[in-house]
């Protein structure tokens, strides 16, 4: 059983408990549900530069704790002040030490789109994301069947949420539907070996329509990485660990924004 399979098994148990604990919400508990969404797709498409989705991530299964002095709101404020184009918030608790409350806390101060990054396998998690102020959710092709990808995508869209559809290889492209997936993410990290290969982004870019916005995820930390992604025709990057390990998130983001400037 690889790490993704372990996570999904744990997530099924989590979803079962979530459903058992469901209750009817009072109107004032749904303030974030009705907060106007900010489009991640339009944010990326409106920029000539490579957009930066800056991630808030305390830990990972492969690296352990990444940042000891962790304050999700403080990090979010730095991202917003430093003009990140969007913020990704890891909400998985067991494997990434995240929390759904991180999302709702940040949603109350948001001025940019918020992406809930988790292992979503059930509609109740999408409802939870909407109630917590997300603007978009991540769907991981490797964790879902083609039918589940479609069902969860349409569920999210019915609630006014956008979807970042994540692929790890061209083998999962059959689950991608250009009519409902305007935003595709390519995770450059192999789920079994954890090896990073930015060539995966290049490969996927050649296999999907040009009008689909592409986000490259994982292993991006240098000017050369950004150049490779630009040359591949990518539209955005999702970066977490590089910022989390930095002695100055603000300076690191400022530097990366310079690298992401359009050459034209």
C-alpha positions as CSV (number, residue, x, y, z in Angstrom):
1,X,0.0,0.0,0.0
2,X,1.6,3.3,-1.1
3,X,1.2,6.6,0.8
4,X,-1.8,7.7,-1.3
5,X,-3.7,4.5,-0.6
6,X,-3.0,4.9,3.1
7,X,-4.3,8.4,3.1
8,X,-7.4,7.5,1.2
9,X,-8.2,4.7,3.6
10,X,-7.9,7.1,6.5
11,X,-10.0,9.7,4.7
12,X,-12.8,7.2,4.3
13,X,-12.9,6.8,8.0
14,X,-12.8,10.6,8.4
15,X,-15.7,11.1,6.0
16,X,-17.8,8.5,7.9
17,X,-17.3,10.4,11.2
18,X,-18.0,13.7,9.4
19,X,-21.3,12.4,8.2
20,X,-22.2,11.1,11.7
21,X,-21.5,14.5,13.2
22,X,-23.6,16.4,10.7
23,X,-26.1,18.9,12.1
24,X,-28.3,21.6,10.7
25,X,-26.3,24.9,10.7
26,X,-27.8,28.2,12.0
27,X,-27.8,31.0,9.5
28,X,-25.1,33.0,11.4
29,X,-22.8,29.9,11.2
30,X,-23.0,30.0,7.4
31,X,-21.5,33.5,7.0
32,X,-18.6,32.1,4.9
33,X,-20.9,30.0,2.8
34,X,-22.5,33.2,1.4
35,X,-19.3,35.2,1.1
36,X,-18.7,36.1,-2.6
37,X,-16.2,33.7,-4.2
38,X,-13.1,34.9,-5.9
39,X,-12.3,33.1,-9.1
40,X,-9.0,31.2,-9.2
41,X,-9.4,30.5,-12.9
42,X,-9.9,34.2,-13.8
43,X,-7.1,35.3,-11.5
44,X,-4.7,33.1,-13.4
45,X,-6.1,33.9,-16.8
46,X,-6.0,37.7,-16.2
47,X,-2.2,37.7,-15.5
48,X,0.5,37.9,-18.2
49,X,2.9,36.5,-15.6
50,X,3.1,33.1,-14.1
51,X,0.7,33.2,-11.2
52,X,1.8,32.0,-7.8
53,X,-0.5,29.9,-5.6
54,X,1.4,30.1,-2.3
55,X,0.7,27.2,0.0
56,X,0.3,26.9,3.8
57,X,1.7,23.6,4.9
58,X,3.0,22.6,8.3
59,X,4.2,19.1,7.5
60,X,4.2,16.2,5.0
61,X,4.4,12.4,5.2
62,X,7.8,12.4,3.5
63,X,9.4,15.4,5.2
64,X,7.8,15.4,8.6
65,X,7.4,18.9,10.2
66,X,8.5,21.5,7.7
67,X,8.0,24.6,9.8
68,X,8.2,24.6,13.6
69,X,7.1,28.2,14.3
70,X,3.8,27.7,12.5
71,X,1.0,30.3,12.5
72,X,-1.4,29.9,9.6
73,X,-2.9,33.4,9.9
74,X,0.5,35.1,10.1
75,X,1.7,33.2,7.0
76,X,-1.6,34.1,5.2
77,X,-1.2,37.7,6.0
78,X,2.4,37.7,4.6
79,X,1.2,36.0,1.4
80,X,-1.6,38.6,1.0
81,X,0.7,41.5,1.7
82,X,3.3,40.2,-0.6
83,X,0.7,39.8,-3.4
84,X,0.6,36.1,-3.9
85,X,-2.1,35.4,-6.6
86,X,-3.9,32.8,-4.5
87,X,-3.4,30.7,-1.3
88,X,-3.6,27.0,-1.0
89,X,-4.4,25.7,2.5
90,X,-3.7,22.1,3.5
91,X,-6.5,20.9,5.7
92,X,-5.6,17.2,6.2
93,X,-4.8,16.7,9.8
94,X,-3.5,13.1,10.1
95,X,-0.7,13.2,7.5
96,X,-0.1,17.0,7.0
97,X,-1.0,18.4,10.4
98,X,-3.5,20.8,8.7
99,X,-6.9,21.8,9.9
100,X,-10.2,22.9,8.3
101,X,-10.3,25.8,10.8
102,X,-7.1,27.2,9.1
103,X,-9.3,27.7,6.0
104,X,-12.2,29.4,7.8
105,X,-9.8,31.6,9.7
106,X,-8.1,32.8,6.6
107,X,-11.4,33.1,4.6
108,X,-12.4,35.9,7.0
109,X,-9.5,38.1,5.8
110,X,-9.1,36.9,2.2
111,X,-8.6,39.2,-0.7
112,X,-7.4,36.4,-3.0
113,X,-8.8,33.0,-4.0
114,X,-8.4,30.2,-1.4
115,X,-7.9,26.6,-2.5
116,X,-8.8,23.8,-0.1
117,X,-6.1,21.2,-0.6
118,X,-7.1,17.9,0.8
119,X,-7.9,14.4,-0.3
120,X,-11.5,14.9,-1.4
121,X,-13.5,11.7,-2.0
122,X,-17.0,12.7,-0.9
123,X,-19.5,15.5,-1.5
124,X,-19.6,16.3,2.2
125,X,-16.0,17.5,2.0
126,X,-17.0,19.9,-0.7
127,X,-19.9,21.2,1.4
128,X,-17.4,21.6,4.3
129,X,-15.0,23.5,2.0
130,X,-17.8,25.9,0.9
131,X,-19.0,26.4,4.5
132,X,-15.3,27.2,5.4
133,X,-14.9,29.9,2.8
134,X,-13.0,28.1,0.0
135,X,-13.1,29.4,-3.5
136,X,-11.8,26.2,-5.1
137,X,-11.1,22.6,-4.2
138,X,-8.4,20.2,-5.3
139,X,-9.5,16.9,-6.8
140,X,-6.8,14.2,-7.2
141,X,-7.3,12.0,-10.2
142,X,-5.2,9.2,-8.7
143,X,-7.6,9.0,-5.8
144,X,-10.8,8.9,-7.8
145,X,-12.5,7.1,-10.6
146,X,-13.5,8.9,-13.7
147,X,-17.1,8.9,-12.6
148,X,-16.2,10.2,-9.2
149,X,-14.1,13.0,-10.7
150,X,-17.1,14.1,-12.8
151,X,-19.6,13.8,-9.9
152,X,-17.4,15.8,-7.5
153,X,-16.5,18.4,-10.1
154,X,-20.2,19.1,-10.8
155,X,-21.0,19.1,-7.1
156,X,-18.4,21.7,-6.5
157,X,-19.5,23.9,-9.4
158,X,-23.1,23.7,-8.3
159,X,-22.0,25.3,-5.0
160,X,-20.0,28.0,-6.8
161,X,-16.6,26.5,-6.2
162,X,-14.0,25.9,-8.9
163,X,-11.9,22.8,-9.2
164,X,-8.2,22.3,-9.7
165,X,-7.9,18.8,-11.2
166,X,-4.6,17.3,-10.3
167,X,-2.7,14.7,-12.4
168,X,0.5,12.9,-11.6
169,X,0.9,11.3,-15.0
170,X,-0.5,11.1,-18.5
171,X,-2.2,7.8,-17.5
172,X,-4.9,9.8,-15.7
173,X,-5.8,12.1,-18.6
174,X,-8.9,10.0,-19.4
175,X,-10.5,11.5,-16.3
176,X,-10.0,15.0,-17.5
177,X,-12.9,16.6,-19.3
178,X,-12.1,20.0,-21.0
179,X,-15.7,21.0,-20.9
180,X,-15.8,21.1,-17.1
181,X,-12.1,21.3,-16.2
182,X,-10.7,24.7,-17.2
183,X,-7.9,24.3,-14.6
184,X,-5.5,21.4,-14.4
185,X,-2.7,20.9,-12.0
186,X,0.3,18.7,-12.6
187,X,2.0,17.3,-9.5
188,X,5.6,16.7,-10.4
189,X,6.2,14.4,-7.4
190,X,5.9,10.6,-7.9
191,X,3.5,9.3,-5.2
192,X,5.5,6.1,-4.7
193,X,9.2,7.3,-4.9
194,X,8.6,11.0,-4.0
195,X,11.1,11.8,-6.8
196,X,10.4,15.2,-8.4
197,X,10.5,15.6,-12.2
198,X,9.4,18.9,-13.7
199,X,9.4,17.1,-17.1
200,X,6.0,15.8,-16.1
201,X,4.6,19.3,-16.4
202,X,6.1,19.6,-19.9
203,X,4.6,16.3,-21.0
204,X,1.1,17.1,-19.7
205,X,1.1,20.6,-21.3
206,X,1.6,19.0,-24.7
207,X,-1.3,16.6,-24.2
208,X,-4.1,19.1,-23.2
209,X,-5.7,21.9,-25.1
210,X,-4.0,25.3,-25.1
211,X,-7.0,27.1,-23.6
212,X,-6.8,25.0,-20.4
213,X,-4.9,26.8,-17.7
214,X,-2.1,24.7,-16.3
215,X,-0.6,24.8,-12.8
216,X,2.7,23.1,-12.0
217,X,3.0,21.7,-8.5
218,X,5.8,20.4,-6.3
219,X,9.6,20.8,-6.4
220,X,9.6,24.4,-7.7
221,X,12.3,26.5,-6.0
222,X,14.7,28.1,-8.4
223,X,14.8,30.6,-11.3
224,X,15.8,27.7,-13.6
225,X,12.7,25.8,-12.5
226,X,10.5,28.8,-13.4
227,X,12.2,29.1,-16.8
228,X,11.5,25.5,-17.5
229,X,7.9,25.9,-16.6
230,X,7.6,29.1,-18.7
231,X,9.1,27.3,-21.7
232,X,6.6,24.5,-21.2
233,X,3.7,27.0,-21.5
234,X,2.5,26.7,-17.9
235,X,0.2,29.4,-16.5
236,X,0.7,29.1,-12.7
237,X,2.8,27.4,-10.0
238,X,1.8,26.0,-6.6
239,X,4.7,26.4,-4.1
240,X,4.6,25.5,-0.4
241,X,7.8,23.9,1.0
242,X,10.1,26.5,-0.5
243,X,8.3,29.3,1.3
244,X,7.8,27.4,4.5
245,X,11.5,26.7,4.9
246,X,12.5,30.2,4.0
247,X,13.9,32.6,6.7
248,X,11.9,35.3,5.1
249,X,8.7,34.2,3.3
250,X,8.2,37.8,2.1
251,X,11.6,38.0,0.5
252,X,11.3,34.6,-1.1
253,X,7.9,35.3,-2.6
254,X,9.1,38.7,-3.8
255,X,12.1,37.0,-5.5
256,X,9.9,34.3,-7.1
257,X,7.5,36.9,-8.4
258,X,10.4,38.5,-10.2
259,X,11.3,35.1,-11.8
260,X,7.6,34.7,-12.8
261,X,7.5,38.0,-14.8
262,X,6.4,37.6,-18.4
263,X,9.3,37.9,-20.9
264,X,7.1,39.7,-23.4
